């Protein structure tokens, strides 16, 4: 039986700057961009069984999910970023880089950051703006014992300064006993069409020497090694992709299910609906302090999505320990 709790979170919990008063449009942009959060000693607030909001690293608001089976997840409203996914054994299958900062001034480096409305280099900032602004916590619920939350991002003066469109992004995260599911819904709330691309830039904990990814054989590749600005087109011929050195490769028309062996004794199935592409990345010696400890296996939509007024695009992901 489902239990639900719908709430409107006040500005300190990450409401968009356009919904809070400010002395000027420039200060509103700063509030949105830098994630100014006035959360002094709020303590923990519980909204539904297994769903709580508290002060996280750097004073940023954090949503905690806990299932009856003992699995746990953490989501920061800054960037709408899932930073932790622990299975019942207590093992965290996601990775946050040691150079990650939680000051609301730059994206959180690790977990599951968003890339929207742009994936790579382009007209606006790298990977878009969704990962470095505050999302709003709009809903929590429990269905068959599984806690879930929905976050929302809307356009404001800061986003429109780069990408002049009205939109709504809804991001639902559901924690199961041995899996984590997400649903991203992008809706065009403007009176004119727009286009975008997107990805979930997922960092998995790993021992890189033992990592392999199965399921990509036959996919078209855009290999950014050695020159990220001039990717080489090709086709994946391997049954298992490994990471002996620098890897930065886009897979167009990737299958809906991949299997990651993280080299730590875990196998994770990464399945999706409507994320038509995939990206594999490990920086190798470009990030010598931590490259051995993670791998990025990303569901993506590299090819452009076109949305007319009132149209929506929906993509789902499930990461599951098997």
N, C-alpha and C positions, 0 to 999 in steps of 0.2 A: 504494500500500500504506500502511495506517495504522500509525503508531507512536504509542504512548500512554505517558503517565507520570502515575500517580495518586499524590498525596501529601497528607499532612495537614500543613498549615502551622502552625507553632507560634504562640503568642499574639502575638509581635512582628510577625507578618505579618497580623494582623487577625482572629484567631479571636475568637469571641464572648466577651464577658466572663463568661458563665455557665460557660465551659469552662476559665477560668483562676482561680487562687486569688486571693482578695482578703480584706481584713481585715473588710469589712462589705458589705452589699448596696448601701449608698449609694456606696461607692467603686467597686463593680462598675458601677453605673449611670454614674458619672462616666467610667470607662474606656471604656464603650460610647459614651456621648454625645459625649465630646470627642475620642475617637480617640487616646488616649494610646498612643504607639508607642515602644518602646525598641529602636531600630535603629541604634545607634552603629556606624558604619564597617563595615557588613556586606558592602560591595562588591556585585558583581553575581553572581547565582546563576542558572545556566541549567538549565531543567527538561526541555526538549524542543527540537529544532531550531527556531530562530526564536522561542523563548519564554524570557524572562529576567525575573528580579525584581531590582530595585535600589532604592536610596534616591532618591526624587523630591524635588520642591519641598517645603520645610518639613520634610524628614526623613521624609515619609510614604512608605510602600512603594508602588512602582509596577511594574506588569507591562508589559513591552515586547514587542510582536509584530513580526516582520519576515518578509515573504514572499520567496521566491526571486526574484520579479520586481522587488523593491525597494520595495514598499509597506510602510508602517509604521503601527503604532497604539500608543497608550499608555492604560493603564487604572489608575486609582488604586483601591486597596482601600477607602479612605475614600469612602463613598457608592457604591461599585461603579461609578465614573464614568469613562467613556471620555473622555479629554481631547484626544486627537489622532488624526487619520486622514489620513496622507499617502499620496498616490498615487505611482507610480514616478518622476514628474517632481520629487518633493520638495515639491509644493504641499500645504499642510494645508487640507483642506476643512471642518474644524471650527473653532470660535472659542471662546476662553476670554477672558472680560472682563478688562480691565485692573484692575478692582477685586476680582478673585478672590483669595481667601486660601487658603493651604495650611497651616493650623494645626490642623486637626482640630476646630475649634470652631464652624464654620459650613459649610454646603454649598459645594462648589466651583461657582462661578458660570461655567458654560460647559461645552462638550463635550456629553455626553449624560447629564444627571442623571436619576435615577429619581424618579417621583412614585408613592408607595405607602405606606399603603393608602388614601390620600386624594389626589385631584387638587387641588382648590381649597379655598377656605375651608370650614371645617366644625368638627366636634367636636374635632379635634386640630390640631396645628401645620400651617401652610400646606404643601401638597404632601406631607404625611406625614413619616415618620421615616427611610425607607430611604436618603435622600440624605445623611444626616448621622450615619451610624453605620458602623462597620467591617464589611465583608464578608470572608468567608474565601475563600482561593484553594484550591480542592479538586481540580482536575484540569487537565492540559494534554495536548494531543495534536497530531499532524500527520496530516492526511488529504489525499492527493494533493498534497502540498507546501504545503497551507494550514495555518498555525498556528492553534490554537484554545485557549481557556481557559474554564473554568467556575468561577464564583464562587457562593458560598452565603450566604444570610442566614437566620437563625432568630430566633424570639422570645427575649426575655430579660426581666429585671425592668424594664428601661428601656422597651422597647416595650409590655409589658403594663401599665405604669402609664398608658398612653394608650389602648391598644387591647388588651383582655384576651383574646387568642386565641393559640393555638399554631399556627405556620405554618412552612413552608419555602419560600424563594424561591431558585431556581436560575437563573443568568444565564450563558448561553453566548455567547461572542463569537468569531467566526471572521473572520480576515483573508484576503481574496482579492487578486488582482492589482489590480483596479480597483473593489472593493466591500468593504463591511463588513456582516456579518450578525450579528444577535443573536436569541436565543431566551430568553424569560422564562417560567418555569414556576412558578406559585404553587400550593402544595399545602396543604390544610387538614389539619393534624396534630392537631387538637383533637377533642374528643368532642361538640362542638356546632357548628352551622352558623355561618358568618360571611359578611359582604358587604364589598366593597371596590371602589374604582376606581383607575385607574393611567394613567400616561403615560410616554413617553420625551421629555424636554424638550430636544430637540436644537437646539443652536446651530450654524448654518452660517456660515462666513465669507462676506461679501457686500459689494457696493457697493449700498446700499439703494435708491438712485435708479434702478438698472437691474434690480431684482429683480422676478420674476414667478413665480407658481405656477399651473400648469395642472392641470385635472382635477376641480375642485370644483364646477363648474356643476351646479345642480340640488339640491345638498345643503341640508338645513335648517341655518340659522345661529342662533347665540346670540351676538349682537354686544355686547361689553362696552364699546363706545364710544358714548356718553360716560360711562356709569355702570357700572363693573364689578360693582357690587352688584345691579344691576337690568338684566340682559342683555335685549336686544330680539330677539324671535324674527323670523325672516325666511327668505328663500331666496336662495341665491347665483345671480345671473343672469349673471355675467361668465365669459367663457372663460378669462381670465387675471386673477388677483388681483394687484394692485400695492400699493405701500406709500408713498403720498404723504404720510402723516402717521402718527399713532398708530393701531396695529392690534392688537386683542386679540379674536379671534373663534374660537368653537368651531363645528365643522362636524360635525353628527350624521349618521350613516349615510354617512360619506365613502367614496369608492371605495378600492379596495385598491392603487391606483397613482397617484402624483402626480409631476409633473415640476417641478423647481425650476431656474430660471435665476438664478444667484447674482449676475449683473451684473458678474462678473469673467471672463467668457468660458467658464464651466463650466455644463454641464447635468447635473443629478443626478436620477436616478429613485429615488423613495422608495416602496418597495412593502412590503406587509405581509400577514400572515395573522392574523385575529382581533383586530387593533386596529381596532375598528369606526368610530372617530371620528378627527378631526384638529383641531389647534389651530394658528393662525397668530398670531405675536406679534412686534411691534417697538415698543419704548417711546417712540420719537421723542424729543422734548425732555425727557421725564422722565429720560432717561439720555444727556444731551447729549455726554458724553465719548466715547461709542462706538457710539451707535445706528446710525450710518451704515455700520458695519463688520460687522454681523451681521443675521441673520434667524432666527427660530425657526419651524421646521416640524415639528410634533410628531405622532407617532402616539399615539393615546390610546384609552382605554376609559372614557368619561365616564359612560355608563349603568352602573348597579351590577351587579357580578358576584356571584352567590350561589353559595357552595360549601358542600356538606355535608361531614361528616367523611370523610376519605380522598380526597375529590375534588380534581381539579387543573384549572387553567386554563392554557392555553399560548398565547402570542402571539409572532409572529416579525416581524422587520423586516429589510429589506435596503436599504442606501443604495449606489447605484452610479453612478459617473461614466460618462457616455455621450459 
